[in-house]
Amino acid sequence: MTEMKKDTCPDFASILKDTDPDDKILEQIIHCFYEQLKVFANWKCKSTHQAQDTLQDTMLTLMTSLSSYRGDAPLNSWLKKLVVSSCSRMKRGRKNNPNLHVEYDDFSTSSETVDQDMKLVISEQSDKLFKLLDTIDEPNRSLLLLHEGEDYSIQELAKRYELTSEAVKSRLKRTRAKMRETLLQAQA
């Protein structure tokens, strides 16, 4: 691929309206917007470590969800929305359970110990989360997973499950409250 200056990036919104995204377009998008998103993630997350995680999560979401971009708004606005969503998920995770986000510096210097400690923390938390998710009835579990994990909008979920937007919001709020209460009881 020829080197492209950032100020000469094409109008991806119109390109993606007419064509399906491929690896070349994805590469161009990353080349054009990576630095801008990095700065935005640092500003939004207010933490370098969180911004790095957020940027990585945003790039993964971009790779898997680019085909869902409709081209109604400029691509950089859509990408910033992905950064905001990812940063919010990271902050909620830290707030609700700081042990999920233990920095490597907090572990001993042995990489073997770091790997074992991280695997243990991840395994324990994953087991709790999966057991808790099993207790949530459908469609609330699917609504939560699609909204939080796959970034489906309230409107998309309402249409998919033939509910009103208010019903989706209410179900998500009740499901989060139930999960929070159960997790807090388990920690006590």
C-alpha angles and dihedrals in degrees: 000000000000119000111266125201114232093232090057097056112143125243097270093185092066093040093052092047089060103035140035114251116259135179093273093054091045090052091050092049092051091047092050101043109025098095092043091051091046091056091044092049091051090051096044099043096039089212128085093215093048091045091054091050090045093050091049091049090048092052091050091049090048091054094049100036106036090105089061092059105110099193095235092126133028112286093239089060091053091048091050088052088055090051092049092049093048094046091050091052090050092049093048089051093051093045096047097042119004090187089072089067107045111160118232090240089065091064128073117274096254109103090209090057091046091053093047093046093047093047090050094049093046093046094049094047093044092052091051092047095048092048090050093047089052089061093056115093125229136293089021093064092051092045091053095045094047094045098043101029103033100028095237110170123239089250093051091050092047091053094044094050096033093241133129118259089246091054091051091049091048093049092048092049093049092046093050091047091051092049093047092049093048093047092048091050090050091053094050 
